[in-house]
Amino acid sequence: MNKDLRFSEIKLYKGLVVLAIISTTIISCGSSKNVSSSNSKKTSSKSISKAENLRKLDSDFDGKVPGSVKSLLKDAETYLGAPYKFGGNSSSGFDCSGFTVKVFQDNNFSLPRRSSDQADSGKSIDIKTVKPGDLLFFATAGGSRVSHVGIVHTIENDGEVKFIHASTSKGVIISSLNEKYWNKAYLHAQRVL
């Protein structure tokens, strides 16, 4: 076989491997716009959902958060702004499931490493019953394959569900299920605590 041809084949193969890794990264943890909780121009989640034709993904949560969950969420907030890093599970960089593993581990609770395995942990719950500390799962590439996970952070008075997660574009941020991207990608919720 010609050496130049073999070299070209090896180079092409390496390029395809890199492309596959990058594609997996983009698909595995999605992206999002940052949601600020101190936004002075608040719009009701119900009017946003209606205007953008989004699914109604609100919770009827009563507002009582146990101390252990408050502690977990406080730990999660310490990582806000940490960058995205494929395979990462420390403050120097997280992927989505590495973030959830680290936060829960910091609070003496063990989760599987992959988001698809985390999606089978605990018990499946309806979105109307989610509360802070529950896990939300998404299919960021469409379909029904779990490719992203976040932790329910807060439930607004109107039922809007906000979650903290490691996004590929902005690292650890807080997003809303009323954002079009996340609303369309949402699959289900799990209670693991």
Protein Blocks (a to p, Z undefined) as FASTA:
>chain_A
ZZklmmmmmmmmmmmmmmmmmmmmmmmnopaddddfkbfbdcdfklmmmmnopacdddfb
ehiacfklmmmmmmmmmmgoiacdehiacfkbccfklmmmmmmmmnopacdfblklmmmg
cjdddfklgcehiacdddfkgpjbdfbdcddfbdcfkopacdddddfklopadddfkbmk
lmmmpmbdcdfZZ
